[in-house]
Amino acid sequence: MNVVRTTGAAGVRRWSPVLVALVCAATGCAQSVSGTPVAESAVSVQRIASPLAELLPDPARFPARYPAVVLPAQAAAAAAGDLDGVGIGDAVDPAACTPPDVAPGTEPAAVAVGTDDASRATLTVEVARNVELLSRLRDQLHRCERITVSRAGASSTVTTVLDPTAPPGAQEAIALRRTVVPAVGGAGLTRTMQTSIGRVGDVRITVTSMIFGAGQPDTAAVDEMFATTVDSVRGS
């Protein structure tokens, strides 16, 4: 059974990674360790006092090949979470694999995007408030390795594979490889993403390298910016 992903009570519409990359173009814009995160009660999650905008690494800290911009508040809210391959208005099968919407009243996520025009690659860093333990997300991704996403007669297959190792530094972390393959449109429209997700207190850090076609995501850049962002949050 399909379910349609809606905008939620806040009515905030989110952009796809393609549009985020175009915005950045228009505006000029570690080593892994094995192990399983240790679960803890959500009520014990530490509150990080600093505003999210202050926790986001400055664009100057992105690798030189990714000139970056911090998205304005409205665009950041629109972009948050869209690298999961499921956009607003998309129907998801199985329905239980639909990503949750951002709760109304939540502090807007802070997002910076760097773009390598030569390779059509983007590097996205997001910091957001989220007290849900990553063990829950990991369990859902295990159940949702392959989903179908459709909208207005067009469909894509989204495949997500969890890495056996997690990036170091955060209290919890997972890493994953995701591909989005459209049913129609050719190999050049296939998106491949490498993502590291971590939690420090009540801040969730998501770093994603995305590329179109047959290229491979920039894993080294993801590792670098994940470590940079974890240090930024821990040092707040």
mmCIF file of the C-alpha atoms, coordinates in Angstrom:
data_MODEL
# 
_entry.id   MODEL 
# 
loop_
_atom_site.group_PDB 
_atom_site.id 
_atom_site.type_symbol 
_atom_site.label_atom_id 
_atom_site.label_alt_id 
_atom_site.label_comp_id 
_atom_site.label_asym_id 
_atom_site.label_entity_id 
_atom_site.label_seq_id 
_atom_site.pdbx_PDB_ins_code 
_atom_site.Cartn_x 
_atom_site.Cartn_y 
_atom_site.Cartn_z 
_atom_site.occupancy 
_atom_site.B_iso_or_equiv 
_atom_site.pdbx_formal_charge 
_atom_site.auth_seq_id 
_atom_site.auth_comp_id 
_atom_site.auth_asym_id 
_atom_site.auth_atom_id 
_atom_site.pdbx_PDB_model_num 
ATOM 1   C CA . MET A 1 1   ? 0.000  0.000  0.000   1.00 0.00 ? 1   MET A CA 1 
ATOM 2   C CA . ASN A 1 2   ? 1.231  3.496  -0.858  1.00 0.00 ? 2   ASN A CA 1 
ATOM 3   C CA . VAL A 1 3   ? 1.129  6.506  1.399   1.00 0.00 ? 3   VAL A CA 1 
ATOM 4   C CA . VAL A 1 4   ? 1.505  10.102 0.271   1.00 0.00 ? 4   VAL A CA 1 
ATOM 5   C CA . ARG A 1 5   ? 4.039  12.192 2.123   1.00 0.00 ? 5   ARG A CA 1 
ATOM 6   C CA . THR A 1 6   ? 2.498  15.536 2.999   1.00 0.00 ? 6   THR A CA 1 
ATOM 7   C CA . THR A 1 7   ? 3.869  18.874 4.101   1.00 0.00 ? 7   THR A CA 1 
ATOM 8   C CA . GLY A 1 8   ? 2.799  18.309 7.724   1.00 0.00 ? 8   GLY A CA 1 
ATOM 9   C CA . ALA A 1 9   ? 1.123  20.746 10.086  1.00 0.00 ? 9   ALA A CA 1 
ATOM 10  C CA . ALA A 1 10  ? 3.758  23.405 9.544   1.00 0.00 ? 10  ALA A CA 1 
ATOM 11  C CA . GLY A 1 11  ? 2.943  23.514 5.846   1.00 0.00 ? 11  GLY A CA 1 
ATOM 12  C CA . VAL A 1 12  ? 6.623  23.763 4.967   1.00 0.00 ? 12  VAL A CA 1 
ATOM 13  C CA . ARG A 1 13  ? 7.535  22.527 1.533   1.00 0.00 ? 13  ARG A CA 1 
ATOM 14  C CA . ARG A 1 14  ? 10.933 20.935 1.022   1.00 0.00 ? 14  ARG A CA 1 
ATOM 15  C CA . TRP A 1 15  ? 13.142 21.001 -2.055  1.00 0.00 ? 15  TRP A CA 1 
ATOM 16  C CA . SER A 1 16  ? 14.693 18.022 -3.756  1.00 0.00 ? 16  SER A CA 1 
ATOM 17  C CA . PRO A 1 17  ? 18.501 17.653 -3.820  1.00 0.00 ? 17  PRO A CA 1 
ATOM 18  C CA . VAL A 1 18  ? 18.400 18.644 -7.511  1.00 0.00 ? 18  VAL A CA 1 
ATOM 19  C CA . LEU A 1 19  ? 16.855 22.015 -6.702  1.00 0.00 ? 19  LEU A CA 1 
ATOM 20  C CA . VAL A 1 20  ? 19.184 22.586 -3.782  1.00 0.00 ? 20  VAL A CA 1 
ATOM 21  C CA . ALA A 1 21  ? 22.134 22.057 -6.113  1.00 0.00 ? 21  ALA A CA 1 
ATOM 22  C CA . LEU A 1 22  ? 20.699 24.517 -8.607  1.00 0.00 ? 22  LEU A CA 1 
ATOM 23  C CA . VAL A 1 23  ? 20.192 27.114 -5.901  1.00 0.00 ? 23  VAL A CA 1 
ATOM 24  C CA . CYS A 1 24  ? 23.817 26.812 -4.847  1.00 0.00 ? 24  CYS A CA 1 
ATOM 25  C CA . ALA A 1 25  ? 25.039 27.090 -8.408  1.00 0.00 ? 25  ALA A CA 1 
ATOM 26  C CA . ALA A 1 26  ? 22.956 30.208 -8.938  1.00 0.00 ? 26  ALA A CA 1 
ATOM 27  C CA . THR A 1 27  ? 24.127 31.872 -5.727  1.00 0.00 ? 27  THR A CA 1 
ATOM 28  C CA . GLY A 1 28  ? 27.788 30.948 -6.101  1.00 0.00 ? 28  GLY A CA 1 
ATOM 29  C CA . CYS A 1 29  ? 27.706 28.879 -3.865  1.00 0.00 ? 29  CYS A CA 1 
ATOM 30  C CA . ALA A 1 30  ? 38.106 9.798  8.964   1.00 0.00 ? 30  ALA A CA 1 
ATOM 31  C CA . GLN A 1 31  ? 38.599 7.004  9.423   1.00 0.00 ? 31  GLN A CA 1 
ATOM 32  C CA . SER A 1 32  ? 35.665 4.645  10.266  1.00 0.00 ? 32  SER A CA 1 
ATOM 33  C CA . VAL A 1 33  ? 35.415 2.442  13.304  1.00 0.00 ? 33  VAL A CA 1 
ATOM 34  C CA . SER A 1 34  ? 33.267 -0.611 13.759  1.00 0.00 ? 34  SER A CA 1 
ATOM 35  C CA . GLY A 1 35  ? 30.757 -1.065 16.530  1.00 0.00 ? 35  GLY A CA 1 
ATOM 36  C CA . THR A 1 36  ? 27.137 -0.695 17.477  1.00 0.00 ? 36  THR A CA 1 
ATOM 37  C CA . PRO A 1 37  ? 25.894 2.512  19.133  1.00 0.00 ? 37  PRO A CA 1 
ATOM 38  C CA . VAL A 1 38  ? 24.774 2.053  22.724  1.00 0.00 ? 38  VAL A CA 1 
ATOM 39  C CA . ALA A 1 39  ? 21.112 2.911  23.229  1.00 0.00 ? 39  ALA A CA 1 
ATOM 40  C CA . GLU A 1 40  ? 20.122 5.464  25.815  1.00 0.00 ? 40  GLU A CA 1 
ATOM 41  C CA . SER A 1 41  ? 16.809 6.894  26.935  1.00 0.00 ? 41  SER A CA 1 
ATOM 42  C CA . ALA A 1 42  ? 15.531 9.788  24.870  1.00 0.00 ? 42  ALA A CA 1 
ATOM 43  C CA . VAL A 1 43  ? 14.774 11.684 28.070  1.00 0.00 ? 43  VAL A CA 1 
ATOM 44  C CA . SER A 1 44  ? 18.496 11.726 28.925  1.00 0.00 ? 44  SER A CA 1 
ATOM 45  C CA . VAL A 1 45  ? 19.534 13.443 25.682  1.00 0.00 ? 45  VAL A CA 1 
ATOM 46  C CA . GLN A 1 46  ? 21.529 16.584 26.428  1.00 0.00 ? 46  GLN A CA 1 
ATOM 47  C CA . ARG A 1 47  ? 20.218 19.883 25.113  1.00 0.00 ? 47  ARG A CA 1 
ATOM 48  C CA . ILE A 1 48  ? 22.799 21.817 23.098  1.00 0.00 ? 48  ILE A CA 1 
ATOM 49  C CA . ALA A 1 49  ? 22.157 25.452 23.965  1.00 0.00 ? 49  ALA A CA 1 
ATOM 50  C CA . SER A 1 50  ? 23.679 27.129 20.911  1.00 0.00 ? 50  SER A CA 1 
ATOM 51  C CA . PRO A 1 51  ? 21.370 28.012 17.992  1.00 0.00 ? 51  PRO A CA 1 
ATOM 52  C CA . LEU A 1 52  ? 21.720 25.620 15.064  1.00 0.00 ? 52  LEU A CA 1 
ATOM 53  C CA . ALA A 1 53  ? 22.973 28.402 12.803  1.00 0.00 ? 53  ALA A CA 1 
ATOM 54  C CA . GLU A 1 54  ? 26.005 28.785 15.091  1.00 0.00 ? 54  GLU A CA 1 
ATOM 55  C CA . LEU A 1 55  ? 26.749 25.056 15.004  1.00 0.00 ? 55  LEU A CA 1 
ATOM 56  C CA . LEU A 1 56  ? 26.902 24.837 11.212  1.00 0.00 ? 56  LEU A CA 1 
ATOM 57  C CA . PRO A 1 57  ? 30.481 24.972 9.892   1.00 0.00 ? 57  PRO A CA 1 
ATOM 58  C CA . ASP A 1 58  ? 31.363 28.131 7.990   1.00 0.00 ? 58  ASP A CA 1 
ATOM 59  C CA . PRO A 1 59  ? 31.371 27.633 4.195   1.00 0.00 ? 59  PRO A CA 1 
ATOM 60  C CA . ALA A 1 60  ? 35.097 28.431 4.209   1.00 0.00 ? 60  ALA A CA 1 
ATOM 61  C CA . ARG A 1 61  ? 35.665 25.111 6.013   1.00 0.00 ? 61  ARG A CA 1 
ATOM 62  C CA . PHE A 1 62  ? 34.296 23.094 3.088   1.00 0.00 ? 62  PHE A CA 1 
ATOM 63  C CA . PRO A 1 63  ? 36.871 21.464 0.797   1.00 0.00 ? 63  PRO A CA 1 
ATOM 64  C CA . ALA A 1 64  ? 38.081 23.998 -1.779  1.00 0.00 ? 64  ALA A CA 1 
ATOM 65  C CA . ARG A 1 65  ? 36.480 22.133 -4.679  1.00 0.00 ? 65  ARG A CA 1 
ATOM 66  C CA . TYR A 1 66  ? 33.042 22.670 -3.095  1.00 0.00 ? 66  TYR A CA 1 
ATOM 67  C CA . PRO A 1 67  ? 32.351 26.426 -2.953  1.00 0.00 ? 67  PRO A CA 1 
ATOM 68  C CA . ALA A 1 68  ? 29.560 26.525 -0.383  1.00 0.00 ? 68  ALA A CA 1 
ATOM 69  C CA . VAL A 1 69  ? 26.720 28.735 0.758   1.00 0.00 ? 69  VAL A CA 1 
ATOM 70  C CA . VAL A 1 70  ? 24.530 28.672 3.833   1.00 0.00 ? 70  VAL A CA 1 
ATOM 71  C CA . LEU A 1 71  ? 20.941 28.409 2.692   1.00 0.00 ? 71  LEU A CA 1 
ATOM 72  C CA . PRO A 1 72  ? 18.584 31.135 3.928   1.00 0.00 ? 72  PRO A CA 1 
ATOM 73  C CA . ALA A 1 73  ? 16.095 30.107 6.584   1.00 0.00 ? 73  ALA A CA 1 
ATOM 74  C CA . GLN A 1 74  ? 13.203 29.387 4.233   1.00 0.00 ? 74  GLN A CA 1 
ATOM 75  C CA . ALA A 1 75  ? 15.340 27.385 1.818   1.00 0.00 ? 75  ALA A CA 1 
ATOM 76  C CA . ALA A 1 76  ? 17.009 25.490 4.678   1.00 0.00 ? 76  ALA A CA 1 
ATOM 77  C CA . ALA A 1 77  ? 13.618 24.454 6.032   1.00 0.00 ? 77  ALA A CA 1 
ATOM 78  C CA . ALA A 1 78  ? 12.626 23.360 2.531   1.00 0.00 ? 78  ALA A CA 1 
ATOM 79  C CA . ALA A 1 79  ? 15.833 21.394 1.984   1.00 0.00 ? 79  ALA A CA 1 
ATOM 80  C CA . ALA A 1 80  ? 15.991 19.615 5.348   1.00 0.00 ? 80  ALA A CA 1 
ATOM 81  C CA . GLY A 1 81  ? 15.766 15.848 4.985   1.00 0.00 ? 81  GLY A CA 1 
ATOM 82  C CA . ASP A 1 82  ? 15.263 15.683 1.225   1.00 0.00 ? 82  ASP A CA 1 
ATOM 83  C CA . LEU A 1 83  ? 18.344 13.576 0.610   1.00 0.00 ? 83  LEU A CA 1 
ATOM 84  C CA . ASP A 1 84  ? 16.319 10.532 1.634   1.00 0.00 ? 84  ASP A CA 1 
ATOM 85  C CA . GLY A 1 85  ? 14.941 10.255 -1.909  1.00 0.00 ? 85  GLY A CA 1 
ATOM 86  C CA . VAL A 1 86  ? 11.355 10.989 -0.862  1.00 0.00 ? 86  VAL A CA 1 
ATOM 87  C CA . GLY A 1 87  ? 9.922  14.416 -1.639  1.00 0.00 ? 87  GLY A CA 1 
ATOM 88  C CA . ILE A 1 88  ? 6.768  16.126 -0.473  1.00 0.00 ? 88  ILE A CA 1 
ATOM 89  C CA . GLY A 1 89  ? 3.756  14.725 -2.307  1.00 0.00 ? 89  GLY A CA 1 
ATOM 90  C CA . ASP A 1 90  ? 5.496  11.444 -3.164  1.00 0.00 ? 90  ASP A CA 1 
ATOM 91  C CA . ALA A 1 91  ? 3.752  8.128  -2.565  1.00 0.00 ? 91  ALA A CA 1 
ATOM 92  C CA . VAL A 1 92  ? 5.905  5.517  -0.840  1.00 0.00 ? 92  VAL A CA 1 
ATOM 93  C CA . ASP A 1 93  ? 5.573  1.755  -1.057  1.00 0.00 ? 93  ASP A CA 1 
ATOM 94  C CA . PRO A 1 94  ? 5.812  0.172  1.518   1.00 0.00 ? 94  PRO A CA 1 
ATOM 95  C CA . ALA A 1 95  ? 3.961  2.880  3.388   1.00 0.00 ? 95  ALA A CA 1 
ATOM 96  C CA . ALA A 1 96  ? 5.782  2.144  6.650   1.00 0.00 ? 96  ALA A CA 1 
ATOM 97  C CA . CYS A 1 97  ? 9.004  3.345  5.012   1.00 0.00 ? 97  CYS A CA 1 
ATOM 98  C CA . THR A 1 98  ? 7.762  6.915  4.594   1.00 0.00 ? 98  THR A CA 1 
ATOM 99  C CA . PRO A 1 99  ? 10.221 9.281  6.352   1.00 0.00 ? 99  PRO A CA 1 
ATOM 100 C CA . PRO A 1 100 ? 8.617  11.313 9.145   1.00 0.00 ? 100 PRO A CA 1 
ATOM 101 C CA . ASP A 1 101 ? 7.850  14.992 8.649   1.00 0.00 ? 101 ASP A CA 1 
ATOM 102 C CA . VAL A 1 102 ? 9.475  17.631 10.802  1.00 0.00 ? 102 VAL A CA 1 
ATOM 103 C CA . ALA A 1 103 ? 7.341  18.367 13.850  1.00 0.00 ? 103 ALA A CA 1 
ATOM 104 C CA . PRO A 1 104 ? 5.739  21.813 13.839  1.00 0.00 ? 104 PRO A CA 1 
ATOM 105 C CA . GLY A 1 105 ? 7.438  24.303 16.116  1.00 0.00 ? 105 GLY A CA 1 
ATOM 106 C CA . THR A 1 106 ? 10.838 22.640 15.800  1.00 0.00 ? 106 THR A CA 1 
ATOM 107 C CA . GLU A 1 107 ? 13.816 24.980 15.418  1.00 0.00 ? 107 GLU A CA 1 
ATOM 108 C CA . PRO A 1 108 ? 14.547 25.237 11.677  1.00 0.00 ? 108 PRO A CA 1 
ATOM 109 C CA . ALA A 1 109 ? 17.461 23.141 10.497  1.00 0.00 ? 109 ALA A CA 1 
ATOM 110 C CA . ALA A 1 110 ? 20.630 24.894 9.362   1.00 0.00 ? 110 ALA A CA 1 
ATOM 111 C CA . VAL A 1 111 ? 21.973 23.752 6.004   1.00 0.00 ? 111 VAL A CA 1 
ATOM 112 C CA . ALA A 1 112 ? 25.040 24.538 3.916   1.00 0.00 ? 112 ALA A CA 1 
ATOM 113 C CA . VAL A 1 113 ? 25.600 23.171 0.406   1.00 0.00 ? 113 VAL A CA 1 
ATOM 114 C CA . GLY A 1 114 ? 28.795 23.077 -1.615  1.00 0.00 ? 114 GLY A CA 1 
ATOM 115 C CA . THR A 1 115 ? 28.767 22.410 -5.363  1.00 0.00 ? 115 THR A CA 1 
ATOM 116 C CA . ASP A 1 116 ? 31.468 21.019 -7.632  1.00 0.00 ? 116 ASP A CA 1 
ATOM 117 C CA . ASP A 1 117 ? 30.256 22.209 -11.032 1.00 0.00 ? 117 ASP A CA 1 
ATOM 118 C CA . ALA A 1 118 ? 32.792 20.115 -12.938 1.00 0.00 ? 118 ALA A CA 1 
ATOM 119 C CA . SER A 1 119 ? 31.442 16.807 -11.634 1.00 0.00 ? 119 SER A CA 1 
ATOM 120 C CA . ARG A 1 120 ? 27.846 17.871 -10.885 1.00 0.00 ? 120 ARG A CA 1 
ATOM 121 C CA . ALA A 1 121 ? 28.459 16.793 -7.297  1.00 0.00 ? 121 ALA A CA 1 
ATOM 122 C CA . THR A 1 122 ? 27.088 18.399 -4.158  1.00 0.00 ? 122 THR A CA 1 
ATOM 123 C CA . LEU A 1 123 ? 28.203 18.229 -0.543  1.00 0.00 ? 123 LEU A CA 1 
ATOM 124 C CA . THR A 1 124 ? 25.470 19.006 1.979   1.00 0.00 ? 124 THR A CA 1 
ATOM 125 C CA . VAL A 1 125 ? 25.807 19.550 5.731   1.00 0.00 ? 125 VAL A CA 1 
ATOM 126 C CA . GLU A 1 126 ? 22.701 19.780 7.907   1.00 0.00 ? 126 GLU A CA 1 
ATOM 127 C CA . VAL A 1 127 ? 22.314 20.252 11.643  1.00 0.00 ? 127 VAL A CA 1 
ATOM 128 C CA . ALA A 1 128 ? 18.839 19.767 13.099  1.00 0.00 ? 128 ALA A CA 1 
ATOM 129 C CA . ARG A 1 129 ? 17.101 19.260 16.435  1.00 0.00 ? 129 ARG A CA 1 
ATOM 130 C CA . ASN A 1 130 ? 16.152 15.604 16.851  1.00 0.00 ? 130 ASN A CA 1 
ATOM 131 C CA . VAL A 1 131 ? 16.109 13.604 20.088  1.00 0.00 ? 131 VAL A CA 1 
ATOM 132 C CA . GLU A 1 132 ? 15.160 10.322 18.413  1.00 0.00 ? 132 GLU A CA 1 
ATOM 133 C CA . LEU A 1 133 ? 17.881 7.741  18.820  1.00 0.00 ? 133 LEU A CA 1 
ATOM 134 C CA . LEU A 1 134 ? 19.626 6.691  15.622  1.00 0.00 ? 134 LEU A CA 1 
ATOM 135 C CA . SER A 1 135 ? 19.033 3.054  16.528  1.00 0.00 ? 135 SER A CA 1 
ATOM 136 C CA . ARG A 1 136 ? 15.401 3.578  15.498  1.00 0.00 ? 136 ARG A CA 1 
ATOM 137 C CA . LEU A 1 137 ? 16.415 5.026  12.149  1.00 0.00 ? 137 LEU A CA 1 
ATOM 138 C CA . ARG A 1 138 ? 18.869 2.182  11.627  1.00 0.00 ? 138 ARG A CA 1 
ATOM 139 C CA . ASP A 1 139 ? 16.149 -0.381 12.312  1.00 0.00 ? 139 ASP A CA 1 
ATOM 140 C CA . GLN A 1 140 ? 13.800 1.302  9.854   1.00 0.00 ? 140 GLN A CA 1 
ATOM 141 C CA . LEU A 1 141 ? 16.460 1.411  7.149   1.00 0.00 ? 141 LEU A CA 1 
ATOM 142 C CA . HIS A 1 142 ? 17.105 -2.309 7.626   1.00 0.00 ? 142 HIS A CA 1 
ATOM 143 C CA . ARG A 1 143 ? 13.413 -2.900 6.898   1.00 0.00 ? 143 ARG A CA 1 
ATOM 144 C CA . CYS A 1 144 ? 13.326 -0.423 4.004   1.00 0.00 ? 144 CYS A CA 1 
ATOM 145 C CA . GLU A 1 145 ? 16.346 -1.247 1.901   1.00 0.00 ? 145 GLU A CA 1 
ATOM 146 C CA . ARG A 1 146 ? 14.338 -0.993 -1.307  1.00 0.00 ? 146 ARG A CA 1 
ATOM 147 C CA . ILE A 1 147 ? 11.282 1.236  -1.755  1.00 0.00 ? 147 ILE A CA 1 
ATOM 148 C CA . THR A 1 148 ? 9.284  2.636  -4.641  1.00 0.00 ? 148 THR A CA 1 
ATOM 149 C CA . VAL A 1 149 ? 8.588  6.366  -4.728  1.00 0.00 ? 149 VAL A CA 1 
ATOM 150 C CA . SER A 1 150 ? 6.054  7.758  -7.189  1.00 0.00 ? 150 SER A CA 1 
ATOM 151 C CA . ARG A 1 151 ? 4.418  11.037 -8.077  1.00 0.00 ? 151 ARG A CA 1 
ATOM 152 C CA . ALA A 1 152 ? 2.300  12.246 -10.986 1.00 0.00 ? 152 ALA A CA 1 
ATOM 153 C CA . GLY A 1 153 ? 2.807  9.024  -12.921 1.00 0.00 ? 153 GLY A CA 1 
ATOM 154 C CA . ALA A 1 154 ? 6.596  8.966  -12.535 1.00 0.00 ? 154 ALA A CA 1 
ATOM 155 C CA . SER A 1 155 ? 8.349  6.529  -10.221 1.00 0.00 ? 155 SER A CA 1 
ATOM 156 C CA . SER A 1 156 ? 11.801 5.832  -8.847  1.00 0.00 ? 156 SER A CA 1 
ATOM 157 C CA . THR A 1 157 ? 13.394 2.990  -6.946  1.00 0.00 ? 157 THR A CA 1 
ATOM 158 C CA . VAL A 1 158 ? 15.282 4.069  -3.834  1.00 0.00 ? 158 VAL A CA 1 
ATOM 159 C CA . THR A 1 159 ? 17.804 1.588  -2.465  1.00 0.00 ? 159 THR A CA 1 
ATOM 160 C CA . THR A 1 160 ? 19.553 2.183  0.856   1.00 0.00 ? 160 THR A CA 1 
ATOM 161 C CA . VAL A 1 161 ? 22.378 0.029  2.187   1.00 0.00 ? 161 VAL A CA 1 
ATOM 162 C CA . LEU A 1 162 ? 23.813 0.595  5.659   1.00 0.00 ? 162 LEU A CA 1 
ATOM 163 C CA . ASP A 1 163 ? 27.594 0.527  5.946   1.00 0.00 ? 163 ASP A CA 1 
ATOM 164 C CA . PRO A 1 164 ? 29.012 -2.019 8.395   1.00 0.00 ? 164 PRO A CA 1 
ATOM 165 C CA . THR A 1 165 ? 31.100 0.704  10.075  1.00 0.00 ? 165 THR A CA 1 
ATOM 166 C CA . ALA A 1 166 ? 30.085 4.062  11.515  1.00 0.00 ? 166 ALA A CA 1 
ATOM 167 C CA . PRO A 1 167 ? 32.050 7.337  11.506  1.00 0.00 ? 167 PRO A CA 1 
ATOM 168 C CA . PRO A 1 168 ? 33.697 8.225  14.815  1.00 0.00 ? 168 PRO A CA 1 
ATOM 169 C CA . GLY A 1 169 ? 33.190 11.176 17.098  1.00 0.00 ? 169 GLY A CA 1 
ATOM 170 C CA . ALA A 1 170 ? 29.457 11.379 17.708  1.00 0.00 ? 170 ALA A CA 1 
ATOM 171 C CA . GLN A 1 171 ? 27.471 9.742  20.503  1.00 0.00 ? 171 GLN A CA 1 
ATOM 172 C CA . GLU A 1 172 ? 25.670 7.667  17.890  1.00 0.00 ? 172 GLU A CA 1 
ATOM 173 C CA . ALA A 1 173 ? 26.396 7.393  14.179  1.00 0.00 ? 173 ALA A CA 1 
ATOM 174 C CA . ILE A 1 174 ? 25.486 5.454  11.065  1.00 0.00 ? 174 ILE A CA 1 
ATOM 175 C CA . ALA A 1 175 ? 26.669 5.593  7.463   1.00 0.00 ? 175 ALA A CA 1 
ATOM 176 C CA . LEU A 1 176 ? 24.793 4.575  4.355   1.00 0.00 ? 176 LEU A CA 1 
ATOM 177 C CA . ARG A 1 177 ? 24.879 4.456  0.565   1.00 0.00 ? 177 ARG A CA 1 
ATOM 178 C CA . ARG A 1 178 ? 21.683 5.387  -1.272  1.00 0.00 ? 178 ARG A CA 1 
ATOM 179 C CA . THR A 1 179 ? 20.740 5.263  -4.956  1.00 0.00 ? 179 THR A CA 1 
ATOM 180 C CA . VAL A 1 180 ? 17.681 6.786  -6.592  1.00 0.00 ? 180 VAL A CA 1 
ATOM 181 C CA . VAL A 1 181 ? 16.959 5.256  -10.001 1.00 0.00 ? 181 VAL A CA 1 
ATOM 182 C CA . PRO A 1 182 ? 14.101 6.748  -12.057 1.00 0.00 ? 182 PRO A CA 1 
ATOM 183 C CA . ALA A 1 183 ? 11.951 4.318  -14.032 1.00 0.00 ? 183 ALA A CA 1 
ATOM 184 C CA . VAL A 1 184 ? 12.247 6.585  -17.069 1.00 0.00 ? 184 VAL A CA 1 
ATOM 185 C CA . GLY A 1 185 ? 14.912 9.107  -17.959 1.00 0.00 ? 185 GLY A CA 1 
ATOM 186 C CA . GLY A 1 186 ? 18.210 7.330  -18.471 1.00 0.00 ? 186 GLY A CA 1 
ATOM 187 C CA . ALA A 1 187 ? 21.269 6.531  -16.394 1.00 0.00 ? 187 ALA A CA 1 
ATOM 188 C CA . GLY A 1 188 ? 22.317 10.185 -16.278 1.00 0.00 ? 188 GLY A CA 1 
ATOM 189 C CA . LEU A 1 189 ? 19.434 10.937 -13.909 1.00 0.00 ? 189 LEU A CA 1 
ATOM 190 C CA . THR A 1 190 ? 20.400 8.281  -11.385 1.00 0.00 ? 190 THR A CA 1 
ATOM 191 C CA . ARG A 1 191 ? 21.524 9.827  -8.092  1.00 0.00 ? 191 ARG A CA 1 
ATOM 192 C CA . THR A 1 192 ? 24.017 8.149  -5.783  1.00 0.00 ? 192 THR A CA 1 
ATOM 193 C CA . MET A 1 193 ? 24.577 9.442  -2.258  1.00 0.00 ? 193 MET A CA 1 
ATOM 194 C CA . GLN A 1 194 ? 26.972 8.649  0.554   1.00 0.00 ? 194 GLN A CA 1 
ATOM 195 C CA . THR A 1 195 ? 25.661 9.851  3.916   1.00 0.00 ? 195 THR A CA 1 
ATOM 196 C CA . SER A 1 196 ? 26.971 9.957  7.453   1.00 0.00 ? 196 SER A CA 1 
ATOM 197 C CA . ILE A 1 197 ? 24.467 10.696 10.227  1.00 0.00 ? 197 ILE A CA 1 
ATOM 198 C CA . GLY A 1 198 ? 25.439 11.354 13.822  1.00 0.00 ? 198 GLY A CA 1 
ATOM 199 C CA . ARG A 1 199 ? 23.978 12.650 17.057  1.00 0.00 ? 199 ARG A CA 1 
ATOM 200 C CA . VAL A 1 200 ? 25.569 14.902 19.655  1.00 0.00 ? 200 VAL A CA 1 
ATOM 201 C CA . GLY A 1 201 ? 23.070 15.704 22.387  1.00 0.00 ? 201 GLY A CA 1 
ATOM 202 C CA . ASP A 1 202 ? 19.831 16.785 20.734  1.00 0.00 ? 202 ASP A CA 1 
ATOM 203 C CA . VAL A 1 203 ? 21.558 17.781 17.487  1.00 0.00 ? 203 VAL A CA 1 
ATOM 204 C CA . ARG A 1 204 ? 21.477 15.430 14.511  1.00 0.00 ? 204 ARG A CA 1 
ATOM 205 C CA . ILE A 1 205 ? 24.280 15.927 11.996  1.00 0.00 ? 205 ILE A CA 1 
ATOM 206 C CA . THR A 1 206 ? 23.783 14.768 8.406   1.00 0.00 ? 206 THR A CA 1 
ATOM 207 C CA . VAL A 1 207 ? 26.509 15.029 5.763   1.00 0.00 ? 207 VAL A CA 1 
ATOM 208 C CA . THR A 1 208 ? 25.837 13.837 2.225   1.00 0.00 ? 208 THR A CA 1 
ATOM 209 C CA . SER A 1 209 ? 27.792 13.691 -1.011  1.00 0.00 ? 209 SER A CA 1 
ATOM 210 C CA . MET A 1 210 ? 25.548 13.313 -4.043  1.00 0.00 ? 210 MET A CA 1 
ATOM 211 C CA . ILE A 1 211 ? 26.449 12.744 -7.682  1.00 0.00 ? 211 ILE A CA 1 
ATOM 212 C CA . PHE A 1 212 ? 24.523 12.013 -10.874 1.00 0.00 ? 212 PHE A CA 1 
ATOM 213 C CA . GLY A 1 213 ? 25.176 9.251  -13.368 1.00 0.00 ? 213 GLY A CA 1 
ATOM 214 C CA . ALA A 1 214 ? 27.961 6.714  -13.085 1.00 0.00 ? 214 ALA A CA 1 
ATOM 215 C CA . GLY A 1 215 ? 30.218 8.724  -10.774 1.00 0.00 ? 215 GLY A CA 1 
ATOM 216 C CA . GLN A 1 216 ? 30.927 7.843  -7.160  1.00 0.00 ? 216 GLN A CA 1 
ATOM 217 C CA . PRO A 1 217 ? 30.171 10.041 -4.135  1.00 0.00 ? 217 PRO A CA 1 
ATOM 218 C CA . ASP A 1 218 ? 33.073 11.813 -2.462  1.00 0.00 ? 218 ASP A CA 1 
ATOM 219 C CA . THR A 1 219 ? 33.467 9.688  0.655   1.00 0.00 ? 219 THR A CA 1 
ATOM 220 C CA . ALA A 1 220 ? 36.579 11.563 1.805   1.00 0.00 ? 220 ALA A CA 1 
ATOM 221 C CA . ALA A 1 221 ? 34.702 14.869 1.729   1.00 0.00 ? 221 ALA A CA 1 
ATOM 222 C CA . VAL A 1 222 ? 31.857 13.344 3.752   1.00 0.00 ? 222 VAL A CA 1 
ATOM 223 C CA . ASP A 1 223 ? 34.315 12.081 6.385   1.00 0.00 ? 223 ASP A CA 1 
ATOM 224 C CA . GLU A 1 224 ? 36.031 15.466 6.531   1.00 0.00 ? 224 GLU A CA 1 
ATOM 225 C CA . MET A 1 225 ? 32.861 17.524 6.946   1.00 0.00 ? 225 MET A CA 1 
ATOM 226 C CA . PHE A 1 226 ? 31.309 15.059 9.374   1.00 0.00 ? 226 PHE A CA 1 
ATOM 227 C CA . ALA A 1 227 ? 34.350 15.349 11.657  1.00 0.00 ? 227 ALA A CA 1 
ATOM 228 C CA . THR A 1 228 ? 34.350 19.131 11.265  1.00 0.00 ? 228 THR A CA 1 
ATOM 229 C CA . THR A 1 229 ? 30.668 19.384 12.161  1.00 0.00 ? 229 THR A CA 1 
ATOM 230 C CA . VAL A 1 230 ? 30.921 17.023 15.137  1.00 0.00 ? 230 VAL A CA 1 
ATOM 231 C CA . ASP A 1 231 ? 33.788 19.157 16.483  1.00 0.00 ? 231 ASP A CA 1 
ATOM 232 C CA . SER A 1 232 ? 31.700 22.291 15.970  1.00 0.00 ? 232 SER A CA 1 
ATOM 233 C CA . VAL A 1 233 ? 28.749 20.891 17.915  1.00 0.00 ? 233 VAL A CA 1 
ATOM 234 C CA . ARG A 1 234 ? 30.875 19.403 20.694  1.00 0.00 ? 234 ARG A CA 1 
ATOM 235 C CA . GLY A 1 235 ? 32.766 22.670 21.094  1.00 0.00 ? 235 GLY A CA 1 
ATOM 236 C CA . SER A 1 236 ? 29.633 24.779 21.451  1.00 0.00 ? 236 SER A CA 1 
# 
